[in-house]
Amino acid sequence: MEPSLATLTVPLQFAFGVLAGLLATLAMDRAMGALPEGPTPPFVAAAVLTETTPRAAPERLAFVIHYLAGVFTGPLFVWLLLTSEGLFGRGVTATLVAAGVLYALMVGFFVLIPLAQVDLHPNRRSTVGRDWALSAAVYVAVLVPVVSVVFVLL
């Protein structure tokens, strides 16, 4: 590898993480659209920020939060992957560890922070949490292979 390319490899990986995060967010949107409470999670986050209910939360804010979080979760995965490769070496183990940690962070953060703070009926809260977990699984299922293939090429 040329020295100039070697010095750009990590920044390029993070930049690609942003693009892969957008792609995974678009895939997640399709999954959310097929679930009973699928589009609710972005409104939960917006409701926490505006101290309202998900139904009263501003749609534009929900959209911005959803896409910013999705886009910047891509570079988070890149960091997790680089860290796990440092611990386990390059390969499937490192990728699975990074993917598992990312999924746990996505679901755990949403359920324990924003979802726990909004006023929802307990049955609806569990449905929103389940739909978020399924949507997050789609996000990870798209993000991980896309980033992994590009990492092999870089």
Phi, psi and omega per residue, in radians:
M1 nan 2.414 3.108
E2 -1.144 2.493 3.139
P3 -1.005 -0.659 -3.128
S4 -1.151 -0.639 3.100
L5 -1.243 -0.652 -3.138
A6 -1.076 -0.635 -3.135
T7 -1.295 -0.343 3.131
L8 -1.674 -0.163 -3.024
T9 -0.994 -0.897 -3.096
V10 -1.152 -0.813 3.081
P11 -1.052 -0.636 3.090
L12 -1.139 -0.639 3.109
Q13 -1.120 -0.736 3.110
F14 -1.166 -0.708 3.097
A15 -1.094 -0.735 3.097
F16 -1.156 -0.551 3.079
G17 -1.012 -0.641 3.091
V18 -1.105 -0.834 3.137
L19 -1.127 -0.739 3.119
A20 -1.136 -0.619 3.086
G21 -1.104 -0.676 3.086
L22 -1.137 -0.796 3.117
L23 -1.037 -0.781 3.134
A24 -1.156 -0.613 3.106
T25 -1.155 -0.694 3.089
L26 -1.108 -0.700 3.076
A27 -1.136 -0.699 3.117
M28 -1.073 -0.700 3.119
D29 -1.004 -0.725 3.130
R30 -1.116 -0.718 3.104
A31 -1.148 -0.749 3.138
M32 -1.032 -0.662 -3.126
G33 -1.120 -0.364 -3.121
A34 -1.670 -0.041 -3.079
L35 -1.830 2.611 -3.096
P36 -0.973 -0.771 3.139
E37 -1.947 0.325 -3.032
G38 -0.859 -0.887 -3.106
P39 -1.404 0.015 -3.085
T40 -1.261 -0.670 -3.058
P41 -0.905 -0.748 3.092
P42 -1.084 -0.568 3.114
F43 -1.283 -0.496 3.041
V44 -1.110 -0.819 3.130
A45 -1.095 -0.744 3.122
A46 -1.147 -0.623 3.118
A47 -1.130 -0.677 3.111
V48 -1.120 -0.752 -3.115
L49 -1.201 -0.540 -3.104
T50 -1.773 0.003 -3.134
E51 0.969 0.827 3.085
T52 -2.238 -2.904 3.035
T53 -1.650 2.808 3.083
P54 -0.985 -0.633 3.140
R55 -1.152 -0.567 -3.102
A56 -1.639 -0.093 -3.102
A57 -1.171 2.487 -3.132
P58 -1.121 2.274 -3.104
E59 -1.083 -0.749 -3.124
R60 -1.092 -0.725 3.116
L61 -1.120 -0.741 3.105
A62 -1.037 -0.752 3.129
F63 -1.092 -0.825 -3.122
V64 -1.114 -0.796 3.122
I65 -1.043 -0.812 -3.100
H66 -1.042 -0.852 -3.082
Y67 -1.288 -0.648 3.076
L68 -1.110 -0.777 3.120
A69 -1.093 -0.766 -3.132
G70 -1.126 -0.779 -3.128
V71 -1.134 -0.734 -3.086
F72 -1.480 -0.129 3.001
T73 -1.318 -0.420 3.057
G74 -1.023 -0.933 3.082
P75 -1.112 -0.511 3.049
L76 -1.074 -0.748 3.097
F77 -1.110 -0.705 3.097
V78 -0.992 -0.808 3.133
W79 -1.101 -0.779 3.113
L80 -1.068 -0.694 3.138
L81 -1.180 -0.779 3.102
L82 -1.076 -0.696 3.125
T83 -1.158 -0.801 -3.124
S84 -1.203 -0.545 3.044
E85 -1.163 -0.584 3.060
G86 -1.156 -0.552 -3.129
L87 -1.512 -0.680 -3.004
F88 -2.010 -0.058 -3.046
G89 1.447 2.852 3.127
R90 -1.205 2.465 3.091
G91 2.573 -2.998 -3.058
V92 -1.111 -0.701 -3.111
T93 -1.039 -0.839 -3.136
A94 -1.070 -0.733 -3.126
T95 -1.145 -0.759 3.133
L96 -1.156 -0.669 3.099
V97 -1.110 -0.838 -3.138
A98 -1.074 -0.737 3.127
A99 -1.123 -0.751 3.125
G100 -1.115 -0.726 3.115
V101 -1.148 -0.753 3.129
L102 -1.055 -0.813 3.141
Y103 -1.057 -0.791 3.131
A104 -1.079 -0.709 3.106
L105 -1.137 -0.764 -3.128
M106 -1.079 -0.861 -3.095
V107 -1.263 -0.827 -3.112
G108 -1.047 -0.802 3.136
F109 -1.058 -0.853 -3.085
F110 -1.089 -0.787 -3.076
V111 -1.226 -0.703 -3.045
L112 -1.475 -0.424 -3.087
I113 -1.861 -1.381 -3.047
P114 -1.161 -0.800 -3.070
L115 -1.104 -0.594 3.141
A116 -1.243 -0.314 -3.054
Q117 -1.684 -0.232 -3.086
V118 -1.629 2.732 -3.132
D119 -1.550 1.708 3.100
L120 -2.325 2.617 3.035
H121 -1.057 2.473 -3.107
P122 -0.941 -0.675 3.104
N123 -1.128 -0.718 3.128
R124 -1.195 -0.665 3.118
R125 -1.023 -0.760 -3.137
S126 -1.206 -0.618 3.093
T127 -1.170 -0.748 3.101
V128 -1.082 -0.766 3.114
G129 -1.084 -0.734 3.110
R130 -1.137 -0.777 3.131
D131 -1.125 -0.631 3.077
W132 -1.130 -0.735 3.134
A133 -1.075 -0.717 3.099
L134 -1.165 -0.743 3.118
S135 -1.123 -0.710 3.105
A136 -1.126 -0.621 3.097
A137 -1.111 -0.693 3.083
V138 -1.127 -0.764 3.118
Y139 -0.974 -0.887 -3.116
V140 -1.140 -0.687 -3.126
A141 -1.131 -0.460 3.078
V142 -1.539 -0.810 -3.054
L143 -1.090 -0.829 -3.002
V144 -1.071 -0.893 3.137
P145 -1.132 -0.658 -3.133
V146 -1.095 -0.865 3.140
V147 -1.139 -0.728 -3.102
S148 -1.085 -0.728 3.133
V149 -1.114 -0.749 -3.134
V150 -1.176 -0.665 3.110
F151 -1.062 -0.656 3.116
V152 -1.126 -0.662 -3.119
L153 -1.289 -0.557 3.125
L154 -1.454 nan nan
